[in-house]
Amino acid sequence: MMERIAYIMRLKPDMVQGYKEAHQHVWPELIEAGTRAGIRNHSCFVRGSTVIIYLETEDYAAAARELSEKGVVKRWNA
């Protein structure tokens, strides 16, 4: 059964432009890590300083665990 996950994140106003710019050039290895972890149909929507993230996966807890251990995810988040 596919889980549909959505969450909301608020950015500091001075971080919005940097967030948008970074997400125009998401690293291919980051996308590949998400796909291997079982993430499908991942989207981010920005309105003002609010970010809405949506994704689909069969096991969100397992995907989140797997991604938290990946070096590429740690580098991206830094």
Summary of the structure (lengths in Angstrom):
residues: 78
radius of gyration: 12.9
end to end distance: 32.5
largest distance: 39.4
contacts: 182
relative contact order: 0.26
helix: 46%
strand: 31%
